[in-house]
Amino acid sequence: MISKSKHRFFLSLFFFISGFSFATWASRIPTIKTTFDFNEAELGTILLAMPVGSLIGLPISGWLVSRYNSRVPLAVGYGLNAFSLALIGFAPNTLSLIIAIALFAFTTRIFNISVNTQTLTLQKQFEKKIIGSFHGYWSIGGIAGILLSTFLLSLNVSLHVHFSIVAVIMLLVTLYSYQFLLKGDRSETGNKLILSKPDPYIFYLGIVVFLCAICEGGMFDWSGIYFQEVIKVEIFTYGYLIFMTFMAASRFLSDLIIGRFGMPKTYVMSAICIISGISLAVTMPNFWTAMVGFSMVGFGTASVIPMSYALAGASQKYSPGMAISIIATYSITGMLFGPPLIGYLAHAFNLRVSFIVFGICGLMLVPITRLFFNLQIQVQKQNV
């Protein structure tokens, strides 16, 4: 019998290695841009392969989790993700790069839905909230990935060697940790997508996640470029590193913050951090103000998606796995819309102007979350 603490440890390890993998890819985007000599618009178009691959994987991941226990698609998804990361490093031309990136995104979506389904199941065994800490370990893994990237960049290690090292680490972790994942977590009800007018409960959460995904996806893909071309520093991973560091800190603190202030106020505080941080980085684009600004954006965006996933898991219409799958659709759409939009705006105007989009998204979180919590109060009154 595996204890709930051991389940929690190995689920945290999967979140860690997931963040490690994603940060490995995202932190080397400037290297890919330079290697293939892409301009901002071309890079934005290449980055479309990520959300397109995720969109393809979304219905498949939802079906797998509703059809089987989530541990199988989780482990298989991680293994294939490691393989696709290595393929990105070895891509000899633009077409093969696009295919490898799309496969990377596809497999990321498979294990993302699976691992979040596991966390919602495990949460039921704990009285205190633990979901925020899982996402915190994702961010810690991201920090570790950026630090490794920074170190290997200083040694001029090639992209394919770097990505191959990380792929091997991922495979080893997956092979050993599979035995400690939760079994029998398939829900017997709410597994079918009901085609009808949008459920307001899920719709509002989806819009919140969509806005946050634009911020997160844009910062993941463009923070390194911003520090390389606007701040003009040689080690361009600094911006991504500070963003991920404060994102991790926020996620570990999020359960305490939510317990102290509640989710409605936490959403508002997140919005304020995003708006303030982007304003600082855009209006005063030097190294230290950009570092402070990016840290505020990281702190602000961190709690939004974990909170929204937790709320989605309480849906009365869908099972947790299906609810998360639907919410993830909005997230992927934000990822689809955000990074290319930044690239096209940067090409048409400049990169500083394009980052204003993140501030607008942060501002919109306030009225949308207000609508959601008003709806939640109405639903609770009806059920009394």
N, C-alpha and C positions, 0 to 999 in steps of 0.2 A: 504494500500500500504506500503510494507516494504522498508525502505530506503536502498540504497547501502551500507551505513556505518554499518547498522545493519546486513546486509548479511555478510559483511566483518568480523564483530566482531564474529559472531557465526561460520563462517567457520574457523576463527583463533582458536576458542575454540575447534573445532573438531581436528584441527592439534595438539593443545596442548595436548588433552587427548589421542590422538594417540601416540604421543611421550612418554607420561606418561606410557601408557600401555606397549609399546615396551621396555622401559628402565626398567620397573618392571621385565619383563621376563629376559632381557639380564644381568641385574646386579646381578641376583640370579643364573646364570649359575654355578659359582663356588660352590654354595650350592648344586645344583643338582649333580655336579661332585662328591662331597664328600659324599652325601647321598647314591648314587648308586655305589660308589667306581669305577668310570670309570677311565681308563688311558687316555692319550691324543688322541690316535687313536680311542678308543671306543667313546669318547666324540665327536670327529670329525664325526664319523659315525652317532651318534644320531642327530647331528646338520643337517645332510642331510634332516631330516624330514621337516625342515623349507622351503628350496627352492623347494622340491618336492611338498609340499602342495601349495606353491605359483604358481608353474607351472600348477597344476591342476586347480587352481582358475583363472588363467590368461584368457583363452578363454571364460570362463563363465562370468567373469567381463566385458570383452570387449563386449560380446553379450548383457549383461544386460544394459550397458550404451548406446549402440547403439539402443537397442530395446525400452528402457523406459527412462524417465527422471532420472538423476543420483541421485536424493535425496532419492529414495526408496532403491536401493542397498546400498547406503551409510549408511543409518540408520540401515537397517537390518544387514549389515556387522558388524557395530559397536556392535550391541546387541549380535550377535553370537560370536564376538571376546571376549567380556567380559566373556561369558559362557565358552569358550575354555581356557581362562587364568586360571579361577578357576579350571578347570579340570586338568591342569598341576600341580597345587599345591596339588591336591588330588591323583595323580597317584600313585598306590601301587606297580607297577612293570615296567620293561623296556618297554614292549609292549604297555601298556596303556599310558606311557609317550610319546612314539613315536606318537601314534594316536592323543593325545592331542596337541602335538607340531605341527603336520601336520594340524590339524583343525585350530589352532591359525594362522598359516601362510596362510591357505586358505582364512579365513575371513579377514585377514589383506589385502590380495591382492584385495578382492572385494571392500572394502571401500577406498583403496589407489587409485585405478583407478577412482572411483567415485568422491572423494574429489578433486583430481587434475583436473578432468574435470570441476567441479564447479569453481575452481580458474581461469581457462582459460576463462570461460564464464564471470565471474565477472570482470576480467582484462579489458575487452572491454569497461566497464563503467567508467574506470579511465584513465586519461591521463598519469599519472606517473606510473612507474612499481611497482607492489605490490606483485608479486609472491614470491620473495625472502623472504618477511616478513612472509608469511604463513609458509614456511619451517623453518623460525626462531622460530616461535611459537612451531613447532614440537620439535625443539631442547630444547626450554625452558621447554616444558613438559617433555622431557627426563631428564633434570637436576632435575626437581621436583621429578620425579620418582626415580632417584638415591639417592637424599637426603632422601626421605622417606625410601628407602631400607637401607641406611646407619643407619638411626635412629632406624628402626625396628631390624636391625642386632645387634645393641648395646644393645637392650632389649631382644635379643634371641627369637624374635617372630617367630613362625613356618612359613614355606613356605605356607601352605594352608590357614592360617589366613591372611597372607600378601596379597596373590593373591585374596582372597575373598573380602577383603576391596576395592581393586582397581576395581574389577569387579562390585561391587555395585555402586561405583562412576561413572564408565563408563555408566552403564545403566541409572542412573538418568540424566546425561548430555544428553544422546541420546534422552530420552523421552521428555525432555523439549525443546531441541534445534531444533528438527526436523521441527517445524513450521516455522523456520526462514531460511531454506535452499532455494536456487533458484529453481524456477519451470520452466518448459518448455524449458530446455536446450538441448533437443535432436536435433542433427544435422540431416537434411534431406538428406544430401549427404555424400559420403566418408565413409560410415559405413560398407562396405564390404571389407574383406581382399582379395586383389588381388594376386592370385598365379602366380608369374612371377619371373624373376630374381630380386635380391634385389635392391630396390631403393637406389642409392648411398647416397642421402641426409639423409635418415633414417638409412642406414647401418653405416655410419661414426659416427653419433650420438649414435647409439647402441653400437659400440665398446668403445666409450668414457664412456658411462654409465656402460658398463661391467667392465672396468678397475676400475672405481670409486667404483662400488659395491663390488669388491673384497676387496678394502681398508676399506670401511665402514663396510661391513659385518664381516670382520675379526676383526676389532677393536671392534665392538659391542660385538662379541662373545668371544674374547680372551684377551681383555685388563685387565679384572679382573683376569684371570688366570696368565697373565704376572706379575701383581703386587703381586699376591699371591705367585708364584713360583720362579720368577726371582728377583724381587725387595724385596720379602719376608717381606711384611707388613701385619699385622693382619686384618686391615680394607681394604679389597682388592678393594673397589669401588672407591678409589681415582683416579686411572688411567682413568676409564670410566667417572668419573665426570669431570675431567679437559678436556678430549676429547670433551664431549658434551657441556661444557661451551663455549669453543672457537668455536665449530661448530655453536652454537647459535649466538654468537657475529658476526661471519662471515656472517651468513645468513641475519641478520638484516642490516649489512653494505653492503651486496652484491649489492643491487640495486644502492647504491651510488657509489661503486667501479666500477660497470659496466658502469654507466653513465659517470664516469671520465675517465676510461681507455679503455672501450669497451670490448666486450666478448673475442676476441682473446687474448689480453694481460692478462685478468683475468684468463683464462684457464692456461696460462703459469705460472702466479704467484701462482696459486693453485698447479701446479706440483712442483714448487720449494719448497713450504712449505712442501709438503708431503715427498719429497726426503730428505730435510734437517732434518725434525722432526724424521723420522725413523732412519736416520744415527746417530743422537744424542742418541736416546733411545737404539739402539743396541750396539753402540761402547762404551758407558759409562753408563752401567745399574745400576745407583744408583737412589735414590728417586727423587732428584730435577732435574737431567738431564732427567730422564724419564718423569717427569711431564711437563717440557718444550717441550720435543720432542712430546709427545702426544698432547699437546696444538697446536703445529704447524701442526700436521697431521689433527686435527679437523678443524682448520682454513682453511687448504688447500682443504679438501674434500668437505666442506660444500656447496660451490657454484656450483659444477660441475653438479650435477643432476638437481637442479632447472633451471640452464641455458639451459641444454639439453632438458628438458621438454618444456621450453618456445620456443626454436627453433623448436622442433618437432611439436608444435601447429601451426606453420606457414607452414607446409607441404602442397604442392599443390596437392598431390595425395590422402591424407587421411583426414578425419575429426579429430578435436583435440582429441576426445575420443579414436578413433581407433589408431591414431599416438602414443599417450601415451601408449596405450595397447601394441603396437609393441615394443616401446622402453623399456617398463617394462619387456618384454621377455629377453632382454639382461641383464637388471638389475638382474633379478631372476637367470639367468645363472651364473652371477658373484657371487651371493650369494650361488648358488649351488656349484660352483667351489672353492670359497675362503676359508670359514671356515674349511671344511674337509681337504683341502690341507694343511692348517696351522697345523691342528692336526696330519696329517700323517708325515709332515716334522719335527714337534717337536718330534714325537715319534722316528723317524729315526735318527735325529741329536739332536737338542735342540730347545727350544722355541725362543731363540734369533736369531738363524739362519733362522728360518721359517719366521720371521717378515721382512726379506729382500725382500720378495715377494711384500710387499706394496710399497717399494721404487722403484722397477722395474715397477710396474703399474703406479706410479706417473710419472716416466720418459717417459713412452710410451704415456702419454697424449699429449705431445708436438707435435710429428710428426702427430698423428692422427687428432688433432684439426686443424693443419695447412692444411692437406688434405681437411678437411670439409670446411673451410672458402675459400680455393681456388675454391672448387666446387660451393659454394654459389655465389661467384663473377661471375663465368661463367654463372650460371643460371640467375642472374640479368641482365647480358649483353644480353642474348638471349631474355629476356622479354622486353627489351627496344625497 
